[in-house]
Amino acid sequence: MLSAAAPLHAIDHGGAGEATGPAPRHVLELPGPRSRSELRGSGRAEALVFEDPSSRALLSRIERLAPTGATVLITGETGTGKEIVARHVHQRSARAGAPFVAVNCGALSPALLDSELFGHEKGAFTGALGRSQGWFEAAHRGTLFLDEIGDLPLAAQVKLLRVLQEREVVRVGARRPMAVDVRLIAATNTDLERAVAEGRFRADLFYRLHVAPLALAPLRERPGDLLPLARHFLARYAERLAVPGAELAPDAIARLHAHPWPGNIRELENAIHHALLVSPDGVVRAHALQLADGFTRLRGVEAPRLEPPPSSTLAAAVLSLLEEDRPDLHDHIEATVLRTIYEFSERNQLRTARLLGMSRNVVRARLVQYGLLAPGARAPDSGVRRGP
């Protein structure tokens, strides 16, 4: 969930043509090898090119915004390259020599969220055996990248807003605030404006984040990047697998253009990697790509775009999670629903149980299971009544 600074690999091919076809002129890659702690399961892209006219316009906007120090909000579907853009903004800023800290908000434990964000003092809670700095402190004088910020619970949003306003944090168990100098870059694959309208995201925090927005188009909407990216991945894996003269056959190129790419750049990279593994002669043909056209139909969604019925925002969230291929999908959905209703009910177990149509004992067991309530803790239910 937490990562130290590591430089992007910026590759200038100069447009040179090889057996794989003309290479992309400008490529940004995430550094490797990847640390186990970095954004596990986020479905991020590993490389970006800027060949399509829309991508060139985006790169120009990034170059203008990066040196300003303004808070940046990056939006885009899963796998479009949001972390790559965040790292590039950091490296093109005056903070380039300072830490870049990446945090996946979707993987935060609600019970330890304050400690992870702001740090804690020794003895602040059971298990706090020593003083620990939080992510804001770790990113001091640098950049803090909060991915999937739409997953933050409302209580955490309030505290994050205060930090952004006051530029100081208070460790759990401490009494005095500590000044922090951090540039915040946030990213999300959800519609935050809709989340604000539905009461799932604070409007004041949204406006605080929405200073310098960067919107990443899905791969299907920037066709000029498709073949340069495919050839970049082909060259990368051909070198790793020692396959000389790797190239894309004409039918493979046509197949790539026909696919809607619901998984965006990550899906493209995986497809090229697999195709080269099963093409010992180095010539990738259409049948080797094994693109899952039926994958979108299985969800009842027609290409080229994964869209739920207009009235179903819940379906949209589930589809987004399906694209991430989470191994703990059911538990994640149940924990998210429970956490949201528990916070809406002002952490009142009885009201939470009523809204869910479950017994209070079952709700309490689930709260403990998902780390929303400490075992043996007593919730502040008495005296709180908010309707039937």
N, C-alpha and C positions, 0 to 999 in steps of 0.2 A: 504494500500500500504506500510505502514511503520510498522515495528514490533520491539519491544524491545527484549532483550535477554531472552530466556526461554530454560531450559535444555531439551535435548532429554531424553526419558525414555529408558534406556538400560536394557533389560530383559534377564537374563540368566536362561533358564528353565532346563538346565542340561540334556536335552533329556528325561525327565520323560514322561512315557506314561500315558494317561488318556482315558476317554471314547471317546474323540474326536480324538484319535490317538496320535502318538508321537508328542510332541510340538517342535517347532523350538528351537534350542539351543541358538541362539543369535538373538534378535529382537531390532530394533531401531524404536521408535515411536515419532511422533511430539507431543509436549506438548499440553495439553488441559485444560480448554476449549479454543477454538480459538478466538482470538480478531477479531472483525468485520473489523478492518483496515488491517488485514494481507492478502495480496495476494488474494484478492477477485476474485473468478472465474478462478483461475489459473489451476484447474484440478489436483492439486498435489496429490501425494500418502500420506497416513497417517502412513504407517509402511513399514519397509524393513526387510527382513531376508537374511542371507548369508549361504544358504545350498548348492545351486548349485555350482559346481566347478568354474564357471566363476564369481559368486558372491564372493566366497572366495578369488579369485585372486584380485577382485576389492577392497575388504576390506583390503587386504594386501597392495595394492598400496596406499589406503587412509591413512593407518597408517604410511607409509613411507613419504608421501608428507605433511601431516598435520603439523608436527613440523617445517617444513622448512621455513614457512612464504611466500612461493612463491604464485604468482597469479594463481588461479585455474579456469579453464574453464570446466564446466560440461555440457555434451551433452547427449541428450536422448529424447525419445518421451514423450508426455504429459502423466503424471500419473506414471512415472517410479521411482520417489522418489528423484528428484534432490535437493529439499530443505532439505530433511533429510540428504543427503550426505553433503551438505554445512554446516549444523549445526554440523555434526559430525566432519568435518574438523576443524571447529572453536573450538570445545570442546577438541580436541586432540592437540591443539596448545598452545603456550605460552600466547595467548590472551583470553583464556577460561573465565577468570574472568571479561573481559571487554564486552561492548555491542556487540550483534549480531543484525544487522539492515537489514531487508529484504524488498526489493522494487520490485514491479512488473512493469517493464518498459512498458509492453503492456497497462497499465492503466494510463500512464502519460498524463497529459494535455500539449500539445505542447506550449500553451501560458504561462504556469506557470512552465515549465520544469526547467529553470535555477534557479528559486527561490526555487523549491523543492529540487534540487540537491545541490545547493551551498548556499542557504539562501538569505535573503535580509535585507536591512536596512529600518528603518522607513521612509516612504515617497518615497521609491524607485519607486513606481508606484501606480496607483489608487487602493485603498483598502489595501495598506501596512500600517496599523495603528501602527505597532510596529516592532521591530527587531525580526527576526526569523532565527533560525539556519537551515541549510539544512541537508540532509542525511549524507553527508560526515562528517560534524561536529558531528552529533549524534553518528556516529560510531567511533569517535576518540579513538585511542588505541585499537580498536576492529576490527570487520569484517563487511564489507558491502557486502551484497548479492544482486546482480542485476539479477533478473530472467527475462527471455525473452529479453535478451539484443539485440537480432537481430531486435527488434522493435524500437530501438532508431533511430530517424531521423539523417541524415548525419551531420547536424549542431551540434547536441548534441554529436555525436561521436567525433568531433574535440575537443570540450571542455573537454570531458571525457579523451581523450588521453593526453591533456595538464596537467590535474590534476594528472594523473598517472606518468607523466614524472617529473613534478615539485614538487609534493607532497604538493601542496598548492591550496587553493580555494580563490576566490574573491566573496564576497556576492554581489548580485545585488544592485547597488546604492552605493557600497563602492569603495574606491580607493586603499586600501592597501590589499595585499594578506594575507592569514592566513594559517599557516602550519597545515597540518593534517597528522596523523599517522594512516593509515587505510590499512588493508589487503583486497584486492578485490577478491571476488569469483563471477564469472558470470556463467549464465546458459542459455541454449537455446534448443529449440526443432527443430530448423531449421539448414540447412547446411550452415554454415558461409563461408566456402570456396567457395561454389557456389555463395553466396551473394556477396562475394568479386569480383568474376569473372564477375558478372552482374552489378557491380557498386553500389550495395545497401548497402555495408558495407566496411568501410575503411580497406585496407590491413595493414596499420601500426598499427591500433588498434587491428586487429585480431592477429597479431604477438605479440603484447604487452600482450594480454590476454592468448595466447596459450603457456604459460610457463609450466604449469603442467596440462595437459588435463586429464579428467576422463570421460570415455564413459560408460553410463548406458545402458545395453542391454534391449530390451523390454521383457516383461514377457514371451512371446511365445518362446524366445530364451534362457531362463534359466528355463527349466521345473522342475529342482530340487527345486526351490523356491515355486512352485505353491501350492502343498499340505501343506507345512509348513505355508505359508501365509493364506491359506483358514482355516486351523485349528486354527491359531492365531485369525483371525477375528471371527470364530465361538465361541471360548472361550470368547472373549471380549463381544460379543453381547449376548451370553447365560447368562453371569453374569449380564449384564444390564437389560435384560428382565426376569431374574429369571426363566430361563429354565434349569433345572438340566439334566445332562447326555446327552447333545447335541452331536450329531455325524453325520457324513456324510455317507449316504448309498452307497453301491458299485456302483449303477448306477449314483449317483451324482458325485462320483470321476471320473468315466469314462467320464461323460459329461464335467467336468472341464478340463480334459486333451484334449478333442476334440475341445474345443473352442479356437479361435485365439487370443482373448483378445486385441482387438484394443484399448480399454481404459486402458489397463494395470492394475496396482494395484488398482486404484480407482474403476474401473469397477468390479474387483473381490470383493472388500470390499462391494460395494453396492449390488452385487448379493447375497453374504452370508447373509447380513443384511436382505434383503427382504425375502430370503428363510426361515430364522428362524422365521420371523414374521408370515408366513403362514404355519408353521409346529409346531402346538401346542404340539405335542408329542416329539419335540426336535430332531427328525430324519429327516434330510434334504435329500430329494429325488430329482432326476433329474428334474422332472416337476416343482418343486418349485423354481428352479434357474432362470427361465425365462430369459435365455440368448438370446440376440437379434442377432441371426444369420442373419436375413434379413436386419439388420442395415447396414452391410457392402455391401450387394448386392444392397441395395437401392442407394448407391453411385456409382454403377457400378464398384466395386472393389472386387476382389476375395480374399477369405481367403488363407493363413493365414496372409496376410500383406496388409495394406492400401497403395496402390501405384497408383499414377496417371499415365497417359501415359508419357513416357520418355520426350516428348517435352513440357510438360505442368507444368511449375513450379508454375503457378498461381493456377492450380488445386490442386497442393500439398498444397499450403497455405490454400486454402478453405477447403480441407479435414481436415487439422490440426485444423482449427477453428471449424469445425463441431464436431470434437471429444471433444472439450472443452464445447460444449452445451451452447454457449453464448446466452443470451436473446436479445442482441442488435447486432446480427450478421451483418445485412445489413448496419446499421449505422457505425459499426466498419470497415467494408470493404470499404465503400465509403470514410470515413474519412482517412483511410490509403492510398488509391489510390490518393486522392486529396493532402494529405500532401507530398507524395513521388514526385508527378509531380510538385508541387509548389516549393519544395526544389530543384529539378532538374532544374527548370526554374529560379533559383536564386531569388525566391519570386517575380517573374514577373507575374502579373495577366493576362496580355494580352497573353503572351506566354503559360501560363497554359491553358487558354481558347482555344487557337488554338490546342494544343496537345490533349485536351479532346473533341474537336469538339463541344464546348458549347459557349454560349455568355458570355462576360465578366461580365455582371450583375449577371448572374446565378452563375458563379464561385465566384464572390465577396460575394454573399449571403451565399454560402456554406462555404467559408473561415470563415466568421463571425460565422456561425452556429456551426462549429466545433472548435471554439476557436483559429483558425490559424491567424485571423486578428481581431484587435480590432474594434468595431463599430466606424465609422467616421474616422478611420485611413487612411492615404494615402500611397499606396504602391509605391516603387521606380521603376515605370515603365519607366519614361521618360529617354531617352538616352540609353536604353538597347535594343539591337537588336542582336539576336543570330540565324539568319537564318529565313527562311519562317515560 
